[in-house]
Each structure stands twice: as C-alpha cells, then as structure tokens.
Amino acid sequence: MRMSYKSLQLLAFLTSDPNREHAGADMSRELGIVSGTLYPLLARMELEGLVSSRWEEGDPKDLGRPRRRFYRITGLGASAAARELAPLQMPPTGGLPA
C-alpha cells in the first residue's frame, strides 16, 4: 500500500494507543480528515491487514443513533507504522545529530 501523508497521519494516530478502538467519526474530527478520505483509507488499510474493525453492539433504536464502527491497529499495522514513520522522526531537541 502506498503511504500518503494522510495514511501516515492515521497510522501515527492509531499507534499512539494501539489497544484503544477509535470510531471513524472521532478520528475524522481529531485528525481533520474528511470522511470521504478517511473511510476509503480505512477500508484499504483493513484489506491490507493494517487495521481491524468491528461494529458497535446494540440496536440503533435503543442507542438513539446509528451504530458506530470501531477501528484498531493490528500487529502488522504497527510494524508497518514503525517502518514507515521511522524516517520521519525528528532529531531530539537540542539540534541535529553530530
């Protein structure tokens, strides 16, 4: 999978707390990625095995809203994130390495 800026942004976000599940709408709001970009990106990442998802349990009538889909990074996704994000890491505060 080609890693665009938005892909990398999403991977970095998901790896910041790898055990937490995130609803798509919450990620859209927190990252500033519009749904028309976010959901196709999540779908591609899920096909590649980088993220997994599950539907919220409960009846929408009981919830009073549509069910949400929750996403979590997989082990493969965490490995891809480490590999793709490592070259982008800034040097520690204090200047460039010697």
Secondary structure as GFF3:
##gff-version 3
##sequence-region A 1 98
A	DSSP	alpha_helix	5	15	.	.	.	ID=ss1
A	DSSP	beta_strand	22	23	.	.	.	ID=ss2
A	DSSP	alpha_helix	24	31	.	.	.	ID=ss3
A	DSSP	alpha_helix	35	47	.	.	.	ID=ss4
A	DSSP	beta_strand	51	55	.	.	.	ID=ss5
A	DSSP	alpha_helix	60	63	.	.	.	ID=ss6
A	DSSP	beta_strand	69	73	.	.	.	ID=ss7
A	DSSP	alpha_helix	75	85	.	.	.	ID=ss8
A	DSSP	three_ten_helix	86	88	.	.	.	ID=ss9
###
